[in-house]
Amino acid sequence: MSDNIEYSSEYENQPKAGIDYILSKDGYRIMTERFLINRGFCCGNGCQNCPYFPKATKGNTTLR
């Protein structure tokens, strides 16, 4: 049996707790500004840390 374990690459791009998001006291993920900037566009959901202007404009790529 081989000790070399290969993991699927599908998990490599998953958001990481404490870096890409923090958990609210209610258990919701609050995405960090760093994650939102790296994503490259506004989702339009009014994220707490939205770095785009105007805020909550889906598809917007203009950083404030």
Phi and psi in radians as a Rosetta constraint file:
Dihedral C 1 N 2 CA 2 C 2 CIRCULARHARMONIC -1.536 0.35
Dihedral N 2 CA 2 C 2 N 3 CIRCULARHARMONIC 2.452 0.35
Dihedral C 2 N 3 CA 3 C 3 CIRCULARHARMONIC -1.491 0.35
Dihedral N 3 CA 3 C 3 N 4 CIRCULARHARMONIC -0.132 0.35
Dihedral C 3 N 4 CA 4 C 4 CIRCULARHARMONIC -1.451 0.35
Dihedral N 4 CA 4 C 4 N 5 CIRCULARHARMONIC 1.978 0.35
Dihedral C 4 N 5 CA 5 C 5 CIRCULARHARMONIC -1.836 0.35
Dihedral N 5 CA 5 C 5 N 6 CIRCULARHARMONIC 2.221 0.35
Dihedral C 5 N 6 CA 6 C 6 CIRCULARHARMONIC -1.775 0.35
Dihedral N 6 CA 6 C 6 N 7 CIRCULARHARMONIC 2.251 0.35
Dihedral C 6 N 7 CA 7 C 7 CIRCULARHARMONIC -1.774 0.35
Dihedral N 7 CA 7 C 7 N 8 CIRCULARHARMONIC 2.588 0.35
Dihedral C 7 N 8 CA 8 C 8 CIRCULARHARMONIC -1.104 0.35
Dihedral N 8 CA 8 C 8 N 9 CIRCULARHARMONIC 2.460 0.35
Dihedral C 8 N 9 CA 9 C 9 CIRCULARHARMONIC -1.300 0.35
Dihedral N 9 CA 9 C 9 N 10 CIRCULARHARMONIC -0.124 0.35
Dihedral C 9 N 10 CA 10 C 10 CIRCULARHARMONIC -1.123 0.35
Dihedral N 10 CA 10 C 10 N 11 CIRCULARHARMONIC -0.357 0.35
Dihedral C 10 N 11 CA 11 C 11 CIRCULARHARMONIC -1.607 0.35
Dihedral N 11 CA 11 C 11 N 12 CIRCULARHARMONIC -0.196 0.35
Dihedral C 11 N 12 CA 12 C 12 CIRCULARHARMONIC -1.128 0.35
Dihedral N 12 CA 12 C 12 N 13 CIRCULARHARMONIC -0.557 0.35
Dihedral C 12 N 13 CA 13 C 13 CIRCULARHARMONIC -1.738 0.35
Dihedral N 13 CA 13 C 13 N 14 CIRCULARHARMONIC 0.181 0.35
Dihedral C 13 N 14 CA 14 C 14 CIRCULARHARMONIC -1.278 0.35
Dihedral N 14 CA 14 C 14 N 15 CIRCULARHARMONIC 2.457 0.35
Dihedral C 14 N 15 CA 15 C 15 CIRCULARHARMONIC -1.030 0.35
Dihedral N 15 CA 15 C 15 N 16 CIRCULARHARMONIC 2.478 0.35
Dihedral C 15 N 16 CA 16 C 16 CIRCULARHARMONIC -1.896 0.35
Dihedral N 16 CA 16 C 16 N 17 CIRCULARHARMONIC 2.295 0.35
Dihedral C 16 N 17 CA 17 C 17 CIRCULARHARMONIC -1.032 0.35
Dihedral N 17 CA 17 C 17 N 18 CIRCULARHARMONIC 2.387 0.35
Dihedral C 17 N 18 CA 18 C 18 CIRCULARHARMONIC 1.487 0.35
Dihedral N 18 CA 18 C 18 N 19 CIRCULARHARMONIC -0.299 0.35
Dihedral C 18 N 19 CA 19 C 19 CIRCULARHARMONIC -1.977 0.35
Dihedral N 19 CA 19 C 19 N 20 CIRCULARHARMONIC -0.949 0.35
Dihedral C 19 N 20 CA 20 C 20 CIRCULARHARMONIC -1.673 0.35
Dihedral N 20 CA 20 C 20 N 21 CIRCULARHARMONIC -0.376 0.35
Dihedral C 20 N 21 CA 21 C 21 CIRCULARHARMONIC -2.744 0.35
Dihedral N 21 CA 21 C 21 N 22 CIRCULARHARMONIC 2.802 0.35
Dihedral C 21 N 22 CA 22 C 22 CIRCULARHARMONIC -2.143 0.35
Dihedral N 22 CA 22 C 22 N 23 CIRCULARHARMONIC 2.743 0.35
Dihedral C 22 N 23 CA 23 C 23 CIRCULARHARMONIC -1.670 0.35
Dihedral N 23 CA 23 C 23 N 24 CIRCULARHARMONIC 2.322 0.35
Dihedral C 23 N 24 CA 24 C 24 CIRCULARHARMONIC -1.297 0.35
Dihedral N 24 CA 24 C 24 N 25 CIRCULARHARMONIC 2.937 0.35
Dihedral C 24 N 25 CA 25 C 25 CIRCULARHARMONIC -1.132 0.35
Dihedral N 25 CA 25 C 25 N 26 CIRCULARHARMONIC -0.325 0.35
Dihedral C 25 N 26 CA 26 C 26 CIRCULARHARMONIC -1.582 0.35
Dihedral N 26 CA 26 C 26 N 27 CIRCULARHARMONIC -0.041 0.35
Dihedral C 26 N 27 CA 27 C 27 CIRCULARHARMONIC 1.638 0.35
Dihedral N 27 CA 27 C 27 N 28 CIRCULARHARMONIC 0.101 0.35
Dihedral C 27 N 28 CA 28 C 28 CIRCULARHARMONIC -1.457 0.35
Dihedral N 28 CA 28 C 28 N 29 CIRCULARHARMONIC 2.568 0.35
Dihedral C 28 N 29 CA 29 C 29 CIRCULARHARMONIC -1.415 0.35
Dihedral N 29 CA 29 C 29 N 30 CIRCULARHARMONIC 2.242 0.35
Dihedral C 29 N 30 CA 30 C 30 CIRCULARHARMONIC -1.928 0.35
Dihedral N 30 CA 30 C 30 N 31 CIRCULARHARMONIC 1.889 0.35
Dihedral C 30 N 31 CA 31 C 31 CIRCULARHARMONIC -1.200 0.35
Dihedral N 31 CA 31 C 31 N 32 CIRCULARHARMONIC 2.465 0.35
Dihedral C 31 N 32 CA 32 C 32 CIRCULARHARMONIC -1.384 0.35
Dihedral N 32 CA 32 C 32 N 33 CIRCULARHARMONIC 2.768 0.35
Dihedral C 32 N 33 CA 33 C 33 CIRCULARHARMONIC -1.026 0.35
Dihedral N 33 CA 33 C 33 N 34 CIRCULARHARMONIC -0.663 0.35
Dihedral C 33 N 34 CA 34 C 34 CIRCULARHARMONIC -1.022 0.35
Dihedral N 34 CA 34 C 34 N 35 CIRCULARHARMONIC -0.834 0.35
Dihedral C 34 N 35 CA 35 C 35 CIRCULARHARMONIC -1.073 0.35
Dihedral N 35 CA 35 C 35 N 36 CIRCULARHARMONIC -0.798 0.35
Dihedral C 35 N 36 CA 36 C 36 CIRCULARHARMONIC -1.127 0.35
Dihedral N 36 CA 36 C 36 N 37 CIRCULARHARMONIC -0.668 0.35
Dihedral C 36 N 37 CA 37 C 37 CIRCULARHARMONIC -1.148 0.35
Dihedral N 37 CA 37 C 37 N 38 CIRCULARHARMONIC -0.782 0.35
Dihedral C 37 N 38 CA 38 C 38 CIRCULARHARMONIC -1.117 0.35
Dihedral N 38 CA 38 C 38 N 39 CIRCULARHARMONIC -0.526 0.35
Dihedral C 38 N 39 CA 39 C 39 CIRCULARHARMONIC -1.136 0.35
Dihedral N 39 CA 39 C 39 N 40 CIRCULARHARMONIC -0.650 0.35
Dihedral C 39 N 40 CA 40 C 40 CIRCULARHARMONIC 1.698 0.35
Dihedral N 40 CA 40 C 40 N 41 CIRCULARHARMONIC -0.053 0.35
Dihedral C 40 N 41 CA 41 C 41 CIRCULARHARMONIC -2.766 0.35
Dihedral N 41 CA 41 C 41 N 42 CIRCULARHARMONIC 2.793 0.35
Dihedral C 41 N 42 CA 42 C 42 CIRCULARHARMONIC -1.453 0.35
Dihedral N 42 CA 42 C 42 N 43 CIRCULARHARMONIC 2.385 0.35
Dihedral C 42 N 43 CA 43 C 43 CIRCULARHARMONIC -1.500 0.35
Dihedral N 43 CA 43 C 43 N 44 CIRCULARHARMONIC -0.255 0.35
Dihedral C 43 N 44 CA 44 C 44 CIRCULARHARMONIC 1.486 0.35
Dihedral N 44 CA 44 C 44 N 45 CIRCULARHARMONIC 0.134 0.35
Dihedral C 44 N 45 CA 45 C 45 CIRCULARHARMONIC -1.616 0.35
Dihedral N 45 CA 45 C 45 N 46 CIRCULARHARMONIC -0.008 0.35
Dihedral C 45 N 46 CA 46 C 46 CIRCULARHARMONIC 1.299 0.35
Dihedral N 46 CA 46 C 46 N 47 CIRCULARHARMONIC 0.712 0.35
Dihedral C 46 N 47 CA 47 C 47 CIRCULARHARMONIC -0.959 0.35
Dihedral N 47 CA 47 C 47 N 48 CIRCULARHARMONIC 2.515 0.35
Dihedral C 47 N 48 CA 48 C 48 CIRCULARHARMONIC -1.003 0.35
Dihedral N 48 CA 48 C 48 N 49 CIRCULARHARMONIC -0.675 0.35
Dihedral C 48 N 49 CA 49 C 49 CIRCULARHARMONIC -1.830 0.35
Dihedral N 49 CA 49 C 49 N 50 CIRCULARHARMONIC 0.437 0.35
Dihedral C 49 N 50 CA 50 C 50 CIRCULARHARMONIC -0.980 0.35
Dihedral N 50 CA 50 C 50 N 51 CIRCULARHARMONIC 2.132 0.35
Dihedral C 50 N 51 CA 51 C 51 CIRCULARHARMONIC -1.614 0.35
Dihedral N 51 CA 51 C 51 N 52 CIRCULARHARMONIC 0.079 0.35
Dihedral C 51 N 52 CA 52 C 52 CIRCULARHARMONIC -1.721 0.35
Dihedral N 52 CA 52 C 52 N 53 CIRCULARHARMONIC 2.667 0.35
Dihedral C 52 N 53 CA 53 C 53 CIRCULARHARMONIC -2.275 0.35
Dihedral N 53 CA 53 C 53 N 54 CIRCULARHARMONIC 2.290 0.35
Dihedral C 53 N 54 CA 54 C 54 CIRCULARHARMONIC -1.257 0.35
Dihedral N 54 CA 54 C 54 N 55 CIRCULARHARMONIC 2.628 0.35
Dihedral C 54 N 55 CA 55 C 55 CIRCULARHARMONIC -1.140 0.35
Dihedral N 55 CA 55 C 55 N 56 CIRCULARHARMONIC 2.567 0.35
Dihedral C 55 N 56 CA 56 C 56 CIRCULARHARMONIC 1.044 0.35
Dihedral N 56 CA 56 C 56 N 57 CIRCULARHARMONIC 0.697 0.35
Dihedral C 56 N 57 CA 57 C 57 CIRCULARHARMONIC -1.985 0.35
Dihedral N 57 CA 57 C 57 N 58 CIRCULARHARMONIC 1.769 0.35
Dihedral C 57 N 58 CA 58 C 58 CIRCULARHARMONIC -0.923 0.35
Dihedral N 58 CA 58 C 58 N 59 CIRCULARHARMONIC 2.290 0.35
Dihedral C 58 N 59 CA 59 C 59 CIRCULARHARMONIC 1.513 0.35
Dihedral N 59 CA 59 C 59 N 60 CIRCULARHARMONIC -0.135 0.35
Dihedral C 59 N 60 CA 60 C 60 CIRCULARHARMONIC -1.111 0.35
Dihedral N 60 CA 60 C 60 N 61 CIRCULARHARMONIC 2.457 0.35
Dihedral C 60 N 61 CA 61 C 61 CIRCULARHARMONIC -2.127 0.35
Dihedral N 61 CA 61 C 61 N 62 CIRCULARHARMONIC 0.088 0.35
Dihedral C 61 N 62 CA 62 C 62 CIRCULARHARMONIC -1.472 0.35
Dihedral N 62 CA 62 C 62 N 63 CIRCULARHARMONIC 2.028 0.35
Dihedral C 62 N 63 CA 63 C 63 CIRCULARHARMONIC -1.371 0.35
Dihedral N 63 CA 63 C 63 N 64 CIRCULARHARMONIC 2.565 0.35
